[in-house]
Amino acid sequence: MPNLQLNTDRDIARASTLPASLYFTPETFEYEKTRLFASSWQVVGHVHQAASPGDYFTFDLIGEPLLIARGDDGVLRCFHNVCRHRAGNPASGCGNRKLFRCGYHGWTYRLDGALLVTPEFDGVEHFDPKDFGLAPVRLEEWFNLIFVNLDPEARPLRECLGELPAHAEKFDFSSMKFSERRTYEMNCNWKTYIDNYLEGYHVPSVHPALNREIDYNAYTVEPYPQYVRQWTPIRGPQSGDAAPRRYQQSGPDLTADYFWVFPNWMLNCYPDNVSLNIILPLGPERTMAIFEWYLPEKDLGSEAARKAVAFSDQIQIEDVGICEIVQKNLHSRSYHSGRYSVKQEKGVHAFHQMYRELMPG
C-alpha cells in the first residue's frame, strides 16, 4: 500500500498534499532533523564572512553548533564548535583569531582545528593530543556561498545542484557585494513557509506590489530533481498604471527568477539584486528565515539598495502573515490534506515528492 500511495502521489492531477499532522508533531520534527537536515548540503554563510586568514564565524544548524574558519594556509574549514574536553565552545560570534581557546577550561586549538594547549593535563595516560582536534565537518563552496554537510558520505555539492549553476549564473551573483542581513522569526512549520514560497498562485492576493512588477500570466514553474525554478518576465511601465513601477524597463532578458533548493534555501534573483534565504527550523511550529541582500558594488548604500531591501521586506512580511494563519488552521479538525492546482502548484508537488521519498511513512 505505501508504494501504491507514492505512485498515486506522483501524478499531480490525482495527488493530495502532505497530511496536516506532519506540520506540527514533535516526532516528525525530530525525524526531519536527522533524515533531511543532517544529510543535505546546508548554506551557512558567504565567503565575505571569512575572507582573510583568521576570520571565523559560528552557526547553529538545527541544534548543531558549527565553527567556520579560514586558516593561515588560506583554506576555509568547518568544525563542530564543541571542545573535545568537556563540550565547551572553542569560539563564539564572529571575528578574527590566531587561535581558538575554549572558555571553559582553556583548551586551545589552531585555526586548522589541531589541539595545541591542554592546561594542567600532566599525568593523563593514553592521551594523544593529535586524537583530540576539533571534529571536522564537510565544507564546499559555490557562487561564493559556503555549504556544509553533517553526513560524511553525502554526494558532492555540485552533483546535488544539478542544472542550477547554469540557470543562476546569468545573474552574476559572484561579483555582487553584501548589503544587508535581516532575520524573521515565524510561528509556523518550516514546510508551511516552503510550500508558500513554491507557488505564485498567491501573488495576486497576498503580494499586490510584487504583482504590479511581474507578468503573472507568464509565471512559470520548472521542477528539477533537487530544486525548483520559478521565473516570470518583468512587466515594466504600462499605460494606465496608477502607481510608479520599480523597474522602468521590460524585455526578454529582464526576469525575476526564484530558485529553491531542497530542503530549505533559496536565491531570489532580480535584475538589480540577489537575495539569499536560509530557512531554519527552530521547533515544530517555529521557524527562522535569514535574508541577505547582495548588490553590485556601485549600488551599495544607495537609494537603489534601500528600495531593494524595502521591496523584499514587504513581501516577506506578507508571507509571514499568511503562513502563520495557515499554520494555525492546519490544526483544525476539518482539515487533513488538500489538492494541488495542476497549473500553479507544480513546485509544491515537487517538494512534497522529494519529502516523501526521504521520509517514508
Contacts in CASP RR format, 6 or more apart in sequence:
PFRMAT RR
TARGET T0000
AUTHOR 0000-0000-0000
METHOD contacts of the structure
MODEL  1
MPNLQLNTDRDIARASTLPASLYFTPETFEYEKTRLFASSWQVVGHVHQA
ASPGDYFTFDLIGEPLLIARGDDGVLRCFHNVCRHRAGNPASGCGNRKLF
RCGYHGWTYRLDGALLVTPEFDGVEHFDPKDFGLAPVRLEEWFNLIFVNL
DPEARPLRECLGELPAHAEKFDFSSMKFSERRTYEMNCNWKTYIDNYLEG
YHVPSVHPALNREIDYNAYTVEPYPQYVRQWTPIRGPQSGDAAPRRYQQS
GPDLTADYFWVFPNWMLNCYPDNVSLNIILPLGPERTMAIFEWYLPEKDL
GSEAARKAVAFSDQIQIEDVGICEIVQKNLHSRSYHSGRYSVKQEKGVHA
FHQMYRELMPG
2 360 0 8 1.000
2 361 0 8 1.000
6 356 0 8 1.000
6 357 0 8 1.000
8 14 0 8 1.000
8 15 0 8 1.000
9 15 0 8 1.000
9 16 0 8 1.000
9 352 0 8 1.000
9 353 0 8 1.000
9 356 0 8 1.000
10 353 0 8 1.000
12 340 0 8 1.000
12 342 0 8 1.000
12 345 0 8 1.000
12 346 0 8 1.000
12 349 0 8 1.000
13 342 0 8 1.000
15 339 0 8 1.000
15 340 0 8 1.000
15 349 0 8 1.000
15 352 0 8 1.000
16 337 0 8 1.000
16 338 0 8 1.000
16 339 0 8 1.000
17 195 0 8 1.000
17 337 0 8 1.000
17 338 0 8 1.000
17 339 0 8 1.000
17 340 0 8 1.000
17 348 0 8 1.000
17 352 0 8 1.000
18 191 0 8 1.000
18 337 0 8 1.000
18 352 0 8 1.000
18 355 0 8 1.000
18 356 0 8 1.000
19 336 0 8 1.000
19 337 0 8 1.000
20 330 0 8 1.000
20 331 0 8 1.000
20 335 0 8 1.000
20 336 0 8 1.000
20 337 0 8 1.000
21 28 0 8 1.000
22 28 0 8 1.000
22 191 0 8 1.000
22 359 0 8 1.000
23 189 0 8 1.000
23 191 0 8 1.000
23 192 0 8 1.000
23 284 0 8 1.000
23 285 0 8 1.000
23 327 0 8 1.000
23 330 0 8 1.000
24 189 0 8 1.000
24 284 0 8 1.000
24 285 0 8 1.000
24 327 0 8 1.000
24 330 0 8 1.000
24 331 0 8 1.000
25 284 0 8 1.000
26 284 0 8 1.000
28 284 0 8 1.000
28 359 0 8 1.000
29 189 0 8 1.000
29 281 0 8 1.000
29 283 0 8 1.000
29 284 0 8 1.000
31 359 0 8 1.000
32 281 0 8 1.000
32 359 0 8 1.000
33 62 0 8 1.000
33 63 0 8 1.000
33 281 0 8 1.000
35 358 0 8 1.000
35 359 0 8 1.000
36 263 0 8 1.000
36 355 0 8 1.000
36 358 0 8 1.000
36 359 0 8 1.000
37 61 0 8 1.000
37 62 0 8 1.000
37 150 0 8 1.000
37 263 0 8 1.000
37 264 0 8 1.000
37 281 0 8 1.000
38 62 0 8 1.000
38 64 0 8 1.000
38 150 0 8 1.000
38 151 0 8 1.000
39 149 0 8 1.000
39 150 0 8 1.000
39 151 0 8 1.000
39 154 0 8 1.000
40 149 0 8 1.000
40 151 0 8 1.000
40 154 0 8 1.000
40 160 0 8 1.000
40 262 0 8 1.000
40 263 0 8 1.000
41 140 0 8 1.000
41 147 0 8 1.000
41 148 0 8 1.000
41 149 0 8 1.000
41 154 0 8 1.000
41 157 0 8 1.000
41 160 0 8 1.000
42 61 0 8 1.000
42 147 0 8 1.000
42 148 0 8 1.000
42 149 0 8 1.000
42 264 0 8 1.000
42 265 0 8 1.000
42 278 0 8 1.000
43 145 0 8 1.000
43 146 0 8 1.000
43 147 0 8 1.000
43 265 0 8 1.000
43 276 0 8 1.000
43 278 0 8 1.000
44 59 0 8 1.000
44 61 0 8 1.000
44 66 0 8 1.000
44 68 0 8 1.000
44 78 0 8 1.000
44 146 0 8 1.000
44 147 0 8 1.000
44 148 0 8 1.000
44 278 0 8 1.000
45 57 0 8 1.000
45 59 0 8 1.000
45 68 0 8 1.000
45 145 0 8 1.000
45 146 0 8 1.000
45 278 0 8 1.000
46 144 0 8 1.000
46 145 0 8 1.000
46 146 0 8 1.000
46 178 0 8 1.000
46 276 0 8 1.000
46 292 0 8 1.000
46 294 0 8 1.000
47 76 0 8 1.000
47 141 0 8 1.000
47 144 0 8 1.000
47 145 0 8 1.000
47 146 0 8 1.000
48 144 0 8 1.000
48 177 0 8 1.000
48 178 0 8 1.000
49 55 0 8 1.000
49 57 0 8 1.000
49 68 0 8 1.000
49 94 0 8 1.000
49 146 0 8 1.000
50 56 0 8 1.000
50 57 0 8 1.000
50 68 0 8 1.000
50 69 0 8 1.000
50 70 0 8 1.000
50 76 0 8 1.000
50 146 0 8 1.000
51 70 0 8 1.000
52 70 0 8 1.000
52 96 0 8 1.000
53 70 0 8 1.000
53 71 0 8 1.000
53 72 0 8 1.000
53 73 0 8 1.000
53 74 0 8 1.000
53 111 0 8 1.000
54 69 0 8 1.000
54 70 0 8 1.000
54 71 0 8 1.000
54 72 0 8 1.000
54 95 0 8 1.000
54 96 0 8 1.000
54 97 0 8 1.000
54 98 0 8 1.000
54 111 0 8 1.000
55 69 0 8 1.000
55 70 0 8 1.000
55 94 0 8 1.000
55 95 0 8 1.000
55 96 0 8 1.000
56 67 0 8 1.000
56 68 0 8 1.000
56 69 0 8 1.000
56 70 0 8 1.000
56 91 0 8 1.000
56 94 0 8 1.000
56 95 0 8 1.000
56 96 0 8 1.000
56 97 0 8 1.000
56 100 0 8 1.000
56 111 0 8 1.000
57 68 0 8 1.000
57 93 0 8 1.000
57 94 0 8 1.000
57 95 0 8 1.000
58 65 0 8 1.000
58 66 0 8 1.000
58 67 0 8 1.000
58 68 0 8 1.000
58 81 0 8 1.000
58 89 0 8 1.000
58 91 0 8 1.000
58 92 0 8 1.000
58 93 0 8 1.000
58 94 0 8 1.000
59 65 0 8 1.000
59 66 0 8 1.000
59 68 0 8 1.000
60 66 0 8 1.000
60 280 0 8 1.000
61 148 0 8 1.000
61 150 0 8 1.000
61 280 0 8 1.000
62 280 0 8 1.000
62 281 0 8 1.000
64 80 0 8 1.000
64 150 0 8 1.000
65 80 0 8 1.000
65 81 0 8 1.000
65 82 0 8 1.000
65 89 0 8 1.000
66 78 0 8 1.000
66 79 0 8 1.000
66 80 0 8 1.000
66 81 0 8 1.000
66 137 0 8 1.000
66 148 0 8 1.000
67 78 0 8 1.000
67 79 0 8 1.000
67 80 0 8 1.000
67 81 0 8 1.000
67 90 0 8 1.000
67 91 0 8 1.000
67 100 0 8 1.000
67 134 0 8 1.000
68 76 0 8 1.000
68 77 0 8 1.000
68 78 0 8 1.000
68 139 0 8 1.000
68 146 0 8 1.000
68 148 0 8 1.000
69 76 0 8 1.000
69 77 0 8 1.000
69 78 0 8 1.000
69 79 0 8 1.000
69 91 0 8 1.000
69 97 0 8 1.000
69 100 0 8 1.000
69 111 0 8 1.000
70 76 0 8 1.000
70 77 0 8 1.000
70 111 0 8 1.000
71 77 0 8 1.000
71 111 0 8 1.000
71 112 0 8 1.000
72 111 0 8 1.000
72 112 0 8 1.000
73 112 0 8 1.000
75 112 0 8 1.000
76 139 0 8 1.000
76 141 0 8 1.000
76 146 0 8 1.000
77 111 0 8 1.000
77 112 0 8 1.000
77 113 0 8 1.000
77 136 0 8 1.000
77 139 0 8 1.000
78 136 0 8 1.000
78 137 0 8 1.000
78 138 0 8 1.000
78 139 0 8 1.000
78 146 0 8 1.000
78 148 0 8 1.000
79 90 0 8 1.000
79 113 0 8 1.000
79 134 0 8 1.000
79 135 0 8 1.000
79 136 0 8 1.000
79 137 0 8 1.000
80 134 0 8 1.000
80 135 0 8 1.000
80 137 0 8 1.000
81 89 0 8 1.000
81 90 0 8 1.000
81 91 0 8 1.000
81 134 0 8 1.000
82 88 0 8 1.000
82 89 0 8 1.000
82 90 0 8 1.000
82 134 0 8 1.000
82 135 0 8 1.000
83 89 0 8 1.000
83 90 0 8 1.000
83 102 0 8 1.000
83 104 0 8 1.000
83 105 0 8 1.000
83 107 0 8 1.000
84 107 0 8 1.000
84 115 0 8 1.000
84 132 0 8 1.000
84 133 0 8 1.000
84 134 0 8 1.000
84 135 0 8 1.000
85 102 0 8 1.000
85 104 0 8 1.000
85 105 0 8 1.000
85 107 0 8 1.000
85 118 0 8 1.000
85 132 0 8 1.000
86 104 0 8 1.000
86 105 0 8 1.000
88 102 0 8 1.000
88 103 0 8 1.000
88 104 0 8 1.000
89 102 0 8 1.000
89 103 0 8 1.000
89 104 0 8 1.000
90 100 0 8 1.000
90 101 0 8 1.000
90 102 0 8 1.000
90 107 0 8 1.000
90 109 0 8 1.000
90 134 0 8 1.000
91 97 0 8 1.000
91 100 0 8 1.000
97 111 0 8 1.000
98 111 0 8 1.000
99 108 0 8 1.000
99 109 0 8 1.000
99 110 0 8 1.000
99 111 0 8 1.000
99 116 0 8 1.000
100 108 0 8 1.000
100 109 0 8 1.000
100 110 0 8 1.000
100 111 0 8 1.000
100 113 0 8 1.000
100 134 0 8 1.000
101 107 0 8 1.000
101 108 0 8 1.000
101 109 0 8 1.000
101 117 0 8 1.000
102 108 0 8 1.000
102 109 0 8 1.000
105 119 0 8 1.000
106 117 0 8 1.000
106 119 0 8 1.000
107 115 0 8 1.000
107 117 0 8 1.000
107 118 0 8 1.000
107 119 0 8 1.000
108 115 0 8 1.000
108 116 0 8 1.000
108 117 0 8 1.000
109 115 0 8 1.000
109 116 0 8 1.000
109 133 0 8 1.000
109 134 0 8 1.000
110 116 0 8 1.000
113 133 0 8 1.000
113 134 0 8 1.000
113 136 0 8 1.000
114 129 0 8 1.000
114 130 0 8 1.000
114 133 0 8 1.000
115 129 0 8 1.000
115 130 0 8 1.000
115 132 0 8 1.000
115 133 0 8 1.000
115 134 0 8 1.000
116 129 0 8 1.000
118 129 0 8 1.000
118 132 0 8 1.000
121 127 0 8 1.000
137 148 0 8 1.000
137 149 0 8 1.000
137 150 0 8 1.000
138 148 0 8 1.000
138 149 0 8 1.000
138 150 0 8 1.000
138 151 0 8 1.000
138 152 0 8 1.000
138 154 0 8 1.000
139 146 0 8 1.000
139 147 0 8 1.000
139 148 0 8 1.000
140 147 0 8 1.000
140 149 0 8 1.000
140 156 0 8 1.000
140 157 0 8 1.000
140 158 0 8 1.000
141 147 0 8 1.000
142 157 0 8 1.000
142 158 0 8 1.000
142 161 0 8 1.000
142 165 0 8 1.000
143 165 0 8 1.000
143 168 0 8 1.000
143 169 0 8 1.000
143 173 0 8 1.000
143 174 0 8 1.000
144 173 0 8 1.000
144 174 0 8 1.000
145 276 0 8 1.000
147 157 0 8 1.000
149 157 0 8 1.000
154 160 0 8 1.000
158 165 0 8 1.000
160 226 0 8 1.000
161 226 0 8 1.000
161 227 0 8 1.000
161 261 0 8 1.000
162 224 0 8 1.000
162 225 0 8 1.000
162 226 0 8 1.000
162 227 0 8 1.000
163 224 0 8 1.000
164 224 0 8 1.000
164 226 0 8 1.000
164 227 0 8 1.000
164 229 0 8 1.000
164 259 0 8 1.000
164 261 0 8 1.000
167 229 0 8 1.000
167 257 0 8 1.000
167 259 0 8 1.000
168 257 0 8 1.000
168 259 0 8 1.000
168 267 0 8 1.000
168 269 0 8 1.000
171 257 0 8 1.000
171 269 0 8 1.000
171 274 0 8 1.000
173 267 0 8 1.000
173 269 0 8 1.000
173 274 0 8 1.000
173 294 0 8 1.000
175 296 0 8 1.000
175 297 0 8 1.000
176 273 0 8 1.000
176 274 0 8 1.000
176 294 0 8 1.000
176 295 0 8 1.000
176 296 0 8 1.000
176 297 0 8 1.000
177 294 0 8 1.000
177 295 0 8 1.000
177 296 0 8 1.000
177 297 0 8 1.000
177 300 0 8 1.000
178 292 0 8 1.000
178 293 0 8 1.000
178 294 0 8 1.000
179 273 0 8 1.000
179 293 0 8 1.000
179 294 0 8 1.000
179 295 0 8 1.000
179 299 0 8 1.000
179 300 0 8 1.000
179 301 0 8 1.000
179 305 0 8 1.000
179 308 0 8 1.000
179 309 0 8 1.000
180 292 0 8 1.000
180 293 0 8 1.000
180 305 0 8 1.000
180 309 0 8 1.000
181 290 0 8 1.000
181 291 0 8 1.000
181 292 0 8 1.000
181 293 0 8 1.000
182 290 0 8 1.000
182 291 0 8 1.000
182 309 0 8 1.000
182 313 0 8 1.000
183 288 0 8 1.000
183 289 0 8 1.000
183 290 0 8 1.000
183 291 0 8 1.000
184 288 0 8 1.000
184 289 0 8 1.000
184 291 0 8 1.000
184 316 0 8 1.000
184 320 0 8 1.000
185 282 0 8 1.000
185 286 0 8 1.000
185 287 0 8 1.000
185 288 0 8 1.000
186 193 0 8 1.000
186 286 0 8 1.000
186 287 0 8 1.000
186 288 0 8 1.000
186 289 0 8 1.000
186 320 0 8 1.000
186 323 0 8 1.000
186 324 0 8 1.000
187 285 0 8 1.000
187 286 0 8 1.000
187 324 0 8 1.000
187 327 0 8 1.000
188 285 0 8 1.000
188 286 0 8 1.000
188 287 0 8 1.000
188 320 0 8 1.000
188 323 0 8 1.000
188 324 0 8 1.000
188 326 0 8 1.000
188 327 0 8 1.000
189 281 0 8 1.000
189 284 0 8 1.000
189 285 0 8 1.000
189 287 0 8 1.000
189 327 0 8 1.000
189 330 0 8 1.000
190 264 0 8 1.000
190 279 0 8 1.000
190 280 0 8 1.000
190 281 0 8 1.000
190 287 0 8 1.000
191 351 0 8 1.000
191 355 0 8 1.000
192 287 0 8 1.000
192 323 0 8 1.000
192 326 0 8 1.000
192 327 0 8 1.000
192 330 0 8 1.000
193 279 0 8 1.000
193 287 0 8 1.000
193 289 0 8 1.000
193 319 0 8 1.000
193 323 0 8 1.000
194 260 0 8 1.000
194 263 0 8 1.000
194 264 0 8 1.000
194 279 0 8 1.000
194 351 0 8 1.000
195 348 0 8 1.000
195 351 0 8 1.000
196 202 0 8 1.000
196 319 0 8 1.000
196 322 0 8 1.000
196 323 0 8 1.000
196 326 0 8 1.000
197 258 0 8 1.000
197 260 0 8 1.000
197 266 0 8 1.000
197 277 0 8 1.000
197 319 0 8 1.000
198 221 0 8 1.000
198 228 0 8 1.000
198 230 0 8 1.000
198 260 0 8 1.000
198 345 0 8 1.000
198 347 0 8 1.000
198 348 0 8 1.000
198 350 0 8 1.000
198 351 0 8 1.000
199 221 0 8 1.000
199 230 0 8 1.000
199 341 0 8 1.000
199 344 0 8 1.000
199 345 0 8 1.000
199 347 0 8 1.000
199 348 0 8 1.000
200 216 0 8 1.000
200 219 0 8 1.000
200 221 0 8 1.000
200 230 0 8 1.000
200 344 0 8 1.000
201 341 0 8 1.000
201 344 0 8 1.000
201 345 0 8 1.000
202 322 0 8 1.000
203 210 0 8 1.000
203 211 0 8 1.000
203 214 0 8 1.000
203 216 0 8 1.000
203 219 0 8 1.000
204 211 0 8 1.000
204 216 0 8 1.000
206 318 0 8 1.000
206 319 0 8 1.000
206 322 0 8 1.000
207 315 0 8 1.000
207 318 0 8 1.000
207 319 0 8 1.000
209 311 0 8 1.000
209 314 0 8 1.000
209 315 0 8 1.000
210 311 0 8 1.000
210 315 0 8 1.000
212 235 0 8 1.000
212 241 0 8 1.000
212 243 0 8 1.000
212 245 0 8 1.000
213 234 0 8 1.000
213 235 0 8 1.000
213 236 0 8 1.000
213 245 0 8 1.000
213 246 0 8 1.000
213 247 0 8 1.000
213 256 0 8 1.000
214 232 0 8 1.000
214 233 0 8 1.000
214 234 0 8 1.000
214 235 0 8 1.000
214 256 0 8 1.000
215 232 0 8 1.000
215 233 0 8 1.000
215 234 0 8 1.000
215 235 0 8 1.000
216 232 0 8 1.000
218 232 0 8 1.000
218 233 0 8 1.000
219 230 0 8 1.000
219 231 0 8 1.000
219 232 0 8 1.000
220 230 0 8 1.000
220 231 0 8 1.000
220 232 0 8 1.000
221 228 0 8 1.000
221 229 0 8 1.000
221 230 0 8 1.000
221 344 0 8 1.000
221 346 0 8 1.000
221 347 0 8 1.000
222 228 0 8 1.000
222 229 0 8 1.000
222 230 0 8 1.000
222 231 0 8 1.000
223 346 0 8 1.000
223 347 0 8 1.000
223 349 0 8 1.000
223 350 0 8 1.000
226 261 0 8 1.000
226 262 0 8 1.000
226 354 0 8 1.000
227 259 0 8 1.000
227 260 0 8 1.000
227 261 0 8 1.000
227 262 0 8 1.000
228 259 0 8 1.000
228 260 0 8 1.000
228 346 0 8 1.000
228 347 0 8 1.000
228 350 0 8 1.000
228 351 0 8 1.000
229 257 0 8 1.000
229 258 0 8 1.000
229 259 0 8 1.000
230 257 0 8 1.000
230 258 0 8 1.000
230 259 0 8 1.000
230 260 0 8 1.000
230 347 0 8 1.000
231 255 0 8 1.000
231 256 0 8 1.000
231 257 0 8 1.000
231 258 0 8 1.000
232 255 0 8 1.000
232 256 0 8 1.000
233 250 0 8 1.000
233 251 0 8 1.000
233 252 0 8 1.000
233 254 0 8 1.000
233 255 0 8 1.000
234 247 0 8 1.000
234 249 0 8 1.000
234 250 0 8 1.000
234 251 0 8 1.000
234 254 0 8 1.000
234 255 0 8 1.000
234 256 0 8 1.000
234 271 0 8 1.000
235 245 0 8 1.000
235 247 0 8 1.000
235 250 0 8 1.000
236 245 0 8 1.000
236 247 0 8 1.000
236 248 0 8 1.000
236 249 0 8 1.000
236 250 0 8 1.000
236 254 0 8 1.000
237 245 0 8 1.000
237 248 0 8 1.000
238 245 0 8 1.000
246 307 0 8 1.000
246 311 0 8 1.000
247 254 0 8 1.000
247 271 0 8 1.000
254 271 0 8 1.000
255 271 0 8 1.000
256 268 0 8 1.000
256 269 0 8 1.000
256 270 0 8 1.000
257 267 0 8 1.000
257 268 0 8 1.000
257 269 0 8 1.000
258 266 0 8 1.000
258 267 0 8 1.000
258 268 0 8 1.000
258 269 0 8 1.000
259 266 0 8 1.000
259 267 0 8 1.000
259 268 0 8 1.000
259 269 0 8 1.000
260 266 0 8 1.000
260 351 0 8 1.000
262 351 0 8 1.000
262 354 0 8 1.000
263 354 0 8 1.000
263 355 0 8 1.000
264 278 0 8 1.000
264 279 0 8 1.000
264 280 0 8 1.000
264 281 0 8 1.000
265 276 0 8 1.000
265 277 0 8 1.000
265 278 0 8 1.000
265 279 0 8 1.000
266 276 0 8 1.000
266 277 0 8 1.000
266 279 0 8 1.000
267 274 0 8 1.000
267 275 0 8 1.000
267 276 0 8 1.000
267 277 0 8 1.000
268 274 0 8 1.000
268 275 0 8 1.000
268 277 0 8 1.000
268 312 0 8 1.000
270 308 0 8 1.000
272 295 0 8 1.000
272 296 0 8 1.000
272 299 0 8 1.000
272 304 0 8 1.000
272 308 0 8 1.000
273 293 0 8 1.000
273 294 0 8 1.000
273 295 0 8 1.000
273 299 0 8 1.000
273 305 0 8 1.000
273 308 0 8 1.000
274 293 0 8 1.000
274 294 0 8 1.000
275 291 0 8 1.000
275 292 0 8 1.000
275 293 0 8 1.000
275 294 0 8 1.000
275 308 0 8 1.000
275 312 0 8 1.000
276 290 0 8 1.000
276 291 0 8 1.000
276 292 0 8 1.000
276 294 0 8 1.000
277 289 0 8 1.000
277 290 0 8 1.000
277 291 0 8 1.000
278 289 0 8 1.000
278 290 0 8 1.000
279 287 0 8 1.000
279 288 0 8 1.000
279 289 0 8 1.000
279 290 0 8 1.000
280 287 0 8 1.000
280 288 0 8 1.000
280 289 0 8 1.000
280 290 0 8 1.000
281 287 0 8 1.000
282 288 0 8 1.000
285 327 0 8 1.000
289 316 0 8 1.000
289 320 0 8 1.000
291 312 0 8 1.000
291 313 0 8 1.000
291 316 0 8 1.000
293 305 0 8 1.000
293 308 0 8 1.000
293 309 0 8 1.000
293 312 0 8 1.000
295 304 0 8 1.000
295 305 0 8 1.000
295 308 0 8 1.000
299 305 0 8 1.000
299 308 0 8 1.000
329 335 0 8 1.000
340 346 0 8 1.000
340 348 0 8 1.000
340 349 0 8 1.000
END
